[in-house]
Amino acid sequence: MLLPGRSDLVLDGVLKDFVANGYAKLGRVLSSEAAAVLRERADALMLGEIQYPGLFYQHDSESGRYEDLEFGAGWVGPSRNYRKLEKLELDPLFLEWIENPLHRRIAHRLLGKKVSLYRAVLWNKASRAGMDLPWHQDDGVFWGIDRPPSLQIWTALDDAPESAGCVEVLPGSHHKGLASPLGGTVRGDRLSEVDAEAGRVSLPVKAGESILIHNHVWHRSGRNETAQARRAIGIAYLAGDTRCTRKRRSPREFKRVFEERE
Ligand SMILES: O=C(O)CCC(=O)C(=O)O
């Protein structure tokens, strides 16, 4: 699925930027053919043409407002307006992308010899739809793990210009850890304290481009005002010995995706 030569991409500069700023563009890494195949597969999953027990669905709200999302509704029938699908690893095509050799190198450099998967998500904004996803961090009590996660690799399946709701980040905001112990959405008073609006950086990309996103960097995305869907895959990797801390249900076992021989 990778473009020729991309599995050997020189990583030093990218990883330095990632550590300093909380994000870094990898450039174009996914081939056009593979992007087309994954777009088609994403649609087949949203339309229920291919189904996997355990695949997680969350539909966009009727109003297009994040506050009106219905949590827990799951699959609500065939629709191109799902906001996100999780557990993409159940699908062999998406699993191939999750486990590609470039991701393997990056994950080993940042997380160590053993690497697990926390989540693999389809982030979808249908044409002239989707929502303003507020500033947030991807960690906190709901993540239920014994240490802060840090590595996410986000890859565009479609062009994602600003008008399609590309990802925006606040560079360096990951250095202070979680804005609140709950994690997730960053409160308005914290945003005004640092003037997030003024410091934001938009990350428009073409289909096939990837971005490293630190779980703690404040990020958000807008509505898709274009005639084309804006689909992307976001993969959160974990150091292999990360444990699930949830108590009410049996702890999750995180799927091992990469292991370097000792
Ligand atoms: O793709 C998006 O719109 C949101 C991505 C995101 O929030 C994430 O990868 O954590």
The ligand as an SDF file (V2000), in Angstrom:
LIG
                    3D

 10  9  0  0  0  0  0  0  0  0999 V2000
   -9.9940   13.5580   11.2510 O   0  0  0  0  0  0  0  0  0  0  0  0
  -10.5530   14.2830   12.0570 C   0  0  0  0  0  0  0  0  0  0  0  0
  -11.3900   15.1060   11.7400 O   0  0  0  0  0  0  0  0  0  0  0  0
  -10.2590   14.2010   13.5220 C   0  0  0  0  0  0  0  0  0  0  0  0
   -9.0350   13.4450   13.8350 C   0  0  0  0  0  0  0  0  0  0  0  0
   -8.7950   13.3190   15.2840 C   0  0  0  0  0  0  0  0  0  0  0  0
   -9.3580   13.9770   16.1050 O   0  0  0  0  0  0  0  0  0  0  0  0
   -7.8250   12.3520   15.7350 C   0  0  0  0  0  0  0  0  0  0  0  0
   -7.1630   11.7080   14.9090 O   0  0  0  0  0  0  0  0  0  0  0  0
   -7.6930   12.2030   16.9610 O   0  0  0  0  0  0  0  0  0  0  0  0
  1  2  2  0
  2  3  1  0
  2  4  1  0
  4  5  1  0
  5  6  1  0
  6  7  2  0
  6  8  1  0
  8  9  2  0
  8 10  1  0
M  END
$$$$
